[in-house]
Amino acid sequence: MTLVTLVRTLFAPGAIHTFVGAGGKSTAMRVVAGILVHGGLRVRMTTTTRVGMEEFSGYPISIATSSEEVQEAFGGPERVRLVAAAALADQGKLTGLHSTLIDELDVDSDMVILVEGDGSRHKPLKAPTSREPVIPSCSRTVLALMGASGFGEHIDEEHCYNHQAALAILPKGTPRFDAAALAAMAGHPACGHKGVKPGMRFHIFMNQGDLTEKRSIGSHALEILAAEQGIEGSLVSLEQEAVYEISKL
């Protein structure tokens, strides 16, 4: 399966889809948006947290705060647009919309809304803090990202945002992000699966699959997730637009 086919399978039009986790959420949103726009859909991107302005440079941006402004910003004929609540120029950040404003949206049948639901401070892996993720309750799909550059590495601050929380949910003495640790994190209700409500499709997006030395760890983790937790996922490279493996449920 190609990445184009995978994206069109996961991101149905007329719906809201939320990205969480680490290892390339902003890249994922840009790549997915490009594929969907090329397929004839309109795409709106937003966040419930903060995103760096430089990560979305080149996209038209609307600032909206009220329900009326948000609905107007998400409308219009433009093929793609980023919508935020405010621009913090001194910090180089765009602040996100309150999730209730996203829940109130009427999504057109030819539109896909992509939401970034948490931050990761550019780490390849993460465990969420107590205040995150913020997933709009009307999300059809939750995509939990994991960056392969952290696979097989020590469970520490360099490779995992909020790594102490990751250690707390893993078996005592787990030293590295091996396949079992990755699968445990991905499906844990206090980690990768946190905030996912019944009825939402949940998919693990393992990014950076072009790192060949990491690929076998990711493949094994996907096998564990499918066999032991019934969780679907894929091993991809968003930058290379390649798919290396998709788990079979």
FIKERO-756689 format. One record per residue (C-alpha): residue number from 1; x, y, z. Coordinates in steps of 0.05 Angstrom, whole numbers, plus 32768, in hexadecimal, padded with zeros to 4 digits. Last residue first. Layout:
<pts>
[NUM, [X, Y, Z]]
...
</pts>
This chain:
<pts>
[249, [7F88, 7F72, 80FF]]
[248, [7FBF, 7F79, 80CB]]
[247, [7FF6, 7FAB, 80DA]]
[246, [800F, 7FD7, 80A2]]
[245, [8058, 7FD6, 808E]]
[244, [808B, 7FFD, 8067]]
[243, [8062, 8038, 804C]]
[242, [8088, 806F, 8029]]
[241, [807D, 80BA, 8021]]
[240, [80C8, 80C6, 802A]]
[239, [80BA, 80FE, 805C]]
[238, [807F, 80D8, 807B]]
[237, [80A6, 8098, 8082]]
[236, [8078, 8061, 8097]]
[235, [806B, 8028, 80C7]]
[234, [8021, 801D, 80CF]]
[233, [7FF0, 800F, 8106]]
[232, [7FB3, 7FE9, 811D]]
[231, [7FA4, 7FD9, 8165]]
[230, [7F85, 7F96, 8179]]
[229, [7FAC, 7F95, 81BA]]
[228, [7FD3, 7F54, 81BA]]
[227, [7FD9, 7F41, 8171]]
[226, [7FD4, 7F85, 8150]]
[225, [7FFE, 7FAB, 8182]]
[224, [8031, 7F73, 8187]]
[223, [8039, 7F70, 813B]]
[222, [803F, 7FBC, 8137]]
[221, [8077, 7FB9, 816C]]
[220, [809C, 7F84, 8143]]
[219, [8099, 7FB0, 8105]]
[218, [80B1, 7FED, 812B]]
[217, [80ED, 7FC7, 8147]]
[216, [80FD, 7FAA, 8102]]
[215, [80FC, 7FF0, 80E3]]
[214, [812F, 8011, 8111]]
[213, [816E, 8000, 80EA]]
[212, [814B, 8013, 80A9]]
[211, [813D, 805A, 80BE]]
[210, [810C, 8065, 8084]]
[209, [80D5, 8053, 80B5]]
[208, [80DA, 809A, 80D0]]
[207, [8091, 8098, 80E8]]
[206, [806A, 8064, 810E]]
[205, [8021, 8079, 8106]]
[204, [7FF7, 8052, 8138]]
[203, [7FAD, 8054, 8126]]
[202, [7F70, 805D, 8151]]
[201, [7F2A, 8064, 8133]]
[200, [7EFD, 808A, 8162]]
[199, [7EBD, 8065, 8176]]
[198, [7ECE, 8061, 81BF]]
[197, [7EF9, 809C, 81D4]]
[196, [7F44, 80A5, 81CC]]
[195, [7F5C, 80D4, 8204]]
[194, [7F9A, 80AC, 8214]]
[193, [7FA9, 8074, 81E2]]
[192, [7FF2, 8085, 81D9]]
[191, [7FFF, 808F, 8224]]
[190, [7FD0, 808A, 825F]]
[189, [7FA1, 8059, 823D]]
[188, [7FDD, 802F, 8226]]
[187, [7FDC, 8017, 81DE]]
[186, [8018, 803C, 81C3]]
[185, [8040, 8038, 8203]]
[184, [803B, 7FEC, 8209]]
[183, [8049, 7FE3, 81C0]]
[182, [8088, 800E, 81C4]]
[181, [80A0, 7FEA, 8202]]
[180, [8096, 7FA6, 81E2]]
[179, [80BB, 7FBB, 81A3]]
[178, [80F7, 7FD7, 81C8]]
[177, [80F9, 801E, 81E2]]
[176, [8131, 8012, 8213]]
[175, [8141, 8004, 825C]]
[174, [8102, 7FE2, 8277]]
[173, [8114, 7FD9, 82C0]]
[172, [80CD, 7FDC, 82DB]]
[171, [809A, 7FC8, 82A7]]
[170, [8082, 8005, 8281]]
[169, [804D, 8036, 8299]]
[168, [8079, 805E, 82C8]]
[167, [80B4, 805F, 8297]]
[166, [8089, 8083, 8264]]
[165, [8074, 80B6, 8298]]
[164, [80BE, 80C2, 82A7]]
[163, [80CA, 80CD, 825D]]
[162, [80A1, 810C, 8259]]
[161, [80B9, 8117, 8212]]
[160, [80E1, 80DB, 81FB]]
[159, [8123, 80D2, 81D8]]
[158, [8151, 8104, 81FA]]
[157, [812B, 8103, 823C]]
[156, [8138, 80B9, 8246]]
[155, [811F, 8074, 8235]]
[154, [815D, 805C, 8212]]
[153, [815A, 8050, 81C7]]
[152, [813F, 8013, 81A3]]
[151, [810C, 803D, 817D]]
[150, [8116, 8087, 8189]]
[149, [8127, 8098, 8140]]
[148, [80E9, 8070, 812E]]
[147, [80BB, 80AA, 8141]]
[146, [8077, 8098, 815E]]
[145, [8036, 80B8, 8147]]
[144, [7FF1, 80AA, 8163]]
[143, [7FBB, 80B7, 812E]]
[142, [7F76, 80C1, 814C]]
[141, [7F3C, 80B9, 811B]]
[140, [7EF4, 80D0, 811A]]
[139, [7F00, 810B, 8147]]
[138, [7EBE, 8126, 8163]]
[137, [7ED8, 812A, 81AB]]
[136, [7F10, 8158, 8197]]
[135, [7F51, 813A, 81B2]]
[134, [7F79, 8162, 81E4]]
[133, [7FB5, 8137, 81F5]]
[132, [7FC7, 814C, 8228]]
[131, [7FC1, 816F, 826A]]
[130, [7FDD, 8138, 8297]]
[129, [801B, 8131, 826B]]
[128, [801D, 8101, 8231]]
[127, [8054, 80CD, 8228]]
[126, [8082, 80DC, 81EE]]
[125, [80AD, 80C2, 81B5]]
[124, [80D7, 80E1, 817D]]
[123, [80E3, 8122, 81A4]]
[122, [80D6, 8164, 8180]]
[121, [80B8, 8186, 81BD]]
[120, [807F, 8153, 81BF]]
[119, [803F, 817B, 81BA]]
[118, [7FF6, 8168, 81BB]]
[117, [7FB5, 8162, 8192]]
[116, [7FCA, 8177, 814C]]
[115, [7F88, 8179, 8125]]
[114, [7F7A, 8168, 80DC]]
[113, [7F37, 817B, 80BF]]
[112, [7F23, 8159, 807D]]
[111, [7EF3, 817B, 804C]]
[110, [7ECA, 8164, 8011]]
[109, [7E8D, 8150, 803B]]
[108, [7E8E, 8191, 8060]]
[107, [7E9D, 8190, 80AB]]
[106, [7E6D, 81B6, 80D6]]
[105, [7E97, 81CC, 8111]]
[104, [7E7F, 81CB, 8159]]
[103, [7EB2, 8197, 816F]]
[102, [7EEA, 81C4, 8157]]
[101, [7ED1, 81FD, 8182]]
[100, [7ECC, 81CD, 81BD]]
[99, [7F15, 81BA, 81B4]]
[98, [7F2C, 8200, 81C3]]
[97, [7F55, 8218, 8188]]
[96, [7FA0, 8217, 8187]]
[95, [7FD7, 8249, 8192]]
[94, [8007, 825A, 8159]]
[93, [804F, 8260, 816E]]
[92, [808E, 8287, 815B]]
[91, [8096, 829C, 81A3]]
[90, [8097, 82E7, 8196]]
[89, [8064, 82DE, 815E]]
[88, [8031, 82BD, 818B]]
[87, [7FFA, 82B4, 8157]]
[86, [7FB4, 82A7, 8171]]
[85, [7F79, 8276, 816D]]
[84, [7F92, 824D, 8132]]
[83, [7F79, 8237, 80EE]]
[82, [7FA7, 821B, 80B8]]
[81, [7F8C, 821A, 8071]]
[80, [7F8A, 81EB, 8035]]
[79, [7F63, 81E7, 7FF4]]
[78, [7F45, 822C, 7FFB]]
[77, [7EFB, 822F, 7FEB]]
[76, [7EE2, 824C, 802D]]
[75, [7ECE, 822C, 806E]]
[74, [7EFB, 821B, 80A9]]
[73, [7F08, 8265, 80B6]]
[72, [7EBE, 8275, 80B3]]
[71, [7EAD, 823F, 80E6]]
[70, [7EE5, 8258, 8113]]
[69, [7ECF, 82A0, 810E]]
[68, [7E87, 828F, 811F]]
[67, [7E9B, 8263, 815A]]
[66, [7EC8, 829A, 8175]]
[65, [7F14, 829C, 8177]]
[64, [7F2F, 829B, 8130]]
[63, [7F73, 82A9, 8110]]
[62, [7F78, 8290, 80C8]]
[61, [7FB9, 8278, 80A9]]
[60, [7FCA, 826B, 805F]]
[59, [8002, 8238, 805C]]
[58, [8049, 824B, 8048]]
[57, [8065, 8242, 808E]]
[56, [8045, 8209, 80B4]]
[55, [807F, 81EF, 80DD]]
[54, [809D, 8235, 80E0]]
[53, [8062, 824D, 8108]]
[52, [806F, 8219, 813E]]
[51, [8031, 81F7, 8158]]
[50, [800B, 81FF, 8199]]
[49, [7FD4, 81D4, 81B8]]
[48, [7F8E, 81C5, 819E]]
[47, [7FA8, 81C9, 8157]]
[46, [7F8F, 81DA, 8111]]
[45, [7F92, 81C2, 80C9]]
[44, [7F5B, 81CB, 8095]]
[43, [7F5C, 81A1, 8056]]
[42, [7F31, 81A6, 8017]]
[41, [7F2E, 8165, 7FEF]]
[40, [7F41, 815A, 7FA6]]
[39, [7F72, 8120, 7FAD]]
[38, [7FAD, 8150, 7FAA]]
[37, [7F8E, 8172, 7FE6]]
[36, [7F8C, 8130, 800B]]
[35, [7FD5, 811F, 7FFB]]
[34, [7FEE, 8164, 800E]]
[33, [7FC6, 8165, 804F]]
[32, [7FE2, 8121, 8062]]
[31, [8029, 8139, 8056]]
[30, [801F, 817A, 807D]]
[29, [7FFB, 8158, 80B7]]
[28, [802F, 8122, 80BB]]
[27, [8068, 8154, 80BC]]
[26, [8045, 8178, 80F5]]
[25, [803D, 8137, 811B]]
[24, [8084, 811F, 810E]]
[23, [80A1, 80F2, 8144]]
[22, [8072, 80FD, 817E]]
[21, [802C, 80EC, 8197]]
[20, [7FE9, 8106, 8181]]
[19, [7FC8, 8115, 813D]]
[18, [7F7D, 8121, 8139]]
[17, [7F4C, 8114, 8100]]
[16, [7F0C, 813B, 80F4]]
[15, [7EDA, 8124, 80C0]]
[14, [7EB6, 8134, 807F]]
[13, [7EEC, 8110, 8058]]
[12, [7F0A, 80CE, 8070]]
[11, [7F52, 80D1, 8087]]
[10, [7F69, 8089, 8093]]
[9, [7F5D, 8069, 8050]]
[8, [7F72, 80A6, 8027]]
[7, [7FB1, 80A9, 8050]]
[6, [7FC1, 8060, 8046]]
[5, [7FB5, 8065, 7FFB]]
[4, [7FE3, 80A2, 7FF5]]
[3, [8017, 8080, 8021]]
[2, [8019, 8046, 7FF0]]
[1, [8000, 8000, 8000]]
</pts>
